[in-house]
Amino acid sequence: MAYILKSSSGEAIKGGDKEVWGSDVVHAVKAVDLKKRTLILTATDETKDRDGDIISLNGWILDNYMKNPVFLWAHDYKSVPIGATQKLIRRRKPPRMEAVIRFPTEGLYPFADMILRLYAERIINAASVGFIPLEWEPLEEKRNGEVVRVGRRFLKQELLEISGCPVPSNPNAVQDMIKGMGLPEEAASWLTGDQIPEPDRKDDILTELEDLKAKGVEVEEETDRVMVQVPETITEEKRIVGDKNLPLDPRPSWDGNAARRRIARWASSDGSGDKDKIDWKKYAKAFVVLADPDKPDNFGSYKLPFADVIRGELKAVWGGVKAAMAAVLGARGGVDLPEAERKRAYNFLAHYYRRFDKPVPEYHLFTEAERELFEDYEEVRGSLQEIRQTLEAIKEGQEHIRNALDELISKGDEGSKDISSDLYSIILEAESEPGKEELEGLVKELRRITEELKKL
């Protein structure tokens, strides 16, 4: 039955200025994998419901849904999603659309864990779609020689969300099963949608759900008819390859090229860093993105390094995380990724921002002014680093000269003592912090640009 969705207060739920409708499918579950935390179910089909309504499979508009493919519980639009749709599959016989739902990591959202277990036990075995009807026509039949309206055929409709559904037909059996599974007493109330618990780590849940999202549908068989109107086809290629659980290093400095060399040596079997010795799964942990999945054994396929090898251990470095995020948002020349992958890279790095207890930057591409300012910042920071390295080299050279002079003086030769005295004078003059004025100027400029960046 297609019906108007209503909130707990009894008011019709609206998408924009249009009422949102729902339609249920019973016996929807096709497969549950508790290990992979996936649920495959029939989200919608062309079966005539008991009120005579039919939803045309070819009429679904999915563009907006696939930008935010949430799996809710009981059409509660204010609650945290319990999963994310990774794939929609159009089946021809019988006509239906199946959804592959991924649930968050076990333990992250106990309510989602409970729902997945209940689906696995077939205690819950229904699904529902929330949609906005755009075009429909009456369905009519001849009865006793008269044309009678028996329902509606929805011809064009926009999918907003897919929901899991409670099973109210046998509440006592459900209550007994909940007790038998050791679930909380409140679980029965949760199943009705009256009281859906909020997760303790809401931000972590939302970040993980972002990671689970993907665009598109798969079509089981080719046909002359338009199957489903979507912008692109789904891919299961895993491009986000970085390790989300690396230990943290708070240092703000970052040299991506040097980090790459150390990572290659760390990931190689003999410590050489040679391409043919690399364990590529190990190497991938230090990078956000595998930009070219067809070439997983090429250094150039891995983009956005964020980690470094520090005292033999791979660690996420704050300076690297910040630099990778800047590239995702368009600085440093940006990174060439499809929009969906760019957003997933952003979500991956946002996870590390939270782990470093840093405010997550808003997701947007840098404007030209922001990009230029950031490039100025990088240029000044690079010059500052070069001067510091030069000063360190000078100090090291001075130390070598001192050692040589001490050795010369120890010989006791009068001529050597005179030469040593002159050289010491030169060293003392050189030690008046060479490059100090330029260094102070760069630091001042760096502070100015940093303040400008903070205003963006």
Secondary structure, DSSP 8 states (H G I E B T S, - for coil): -EEE-B-TTS-B-EETTEE-EEEEEES-EEEEETTTTEEEEEEEE----TT--EE-GGGEE-HHHHHS-EEEETT-TTS--SEEEEEEEEETTTTEEEEEEE---TTT-HHHHHHHHHHHTTS--EEEEEEEEEEEEEEEEEETTEEEEEEEEEEEEEEEEEEE---TT-HHHHHHHHHHTT--TTHHHHHTTS-----TTHHHHHHHHHHH----EEESS--SS---B-SS-------B---TT--EE------HHHHHHHHHHHHBTTSS--GGGB-HHHHHTTEEEES-TT-TT-GGGEEEE-EEEETTEEEEEHHHHHHHHHHHTT-TT-----HHHHHHHHHHHHHHHHHTT-----S----HHHHHHHHHHHHHHHHHHHHHHHHHHHHHHHHHHHHHHHHHHTT--HHHHHHHHHHHHHHHHHTS-TTHHHHHHHHHHHHHHHHHHHH-
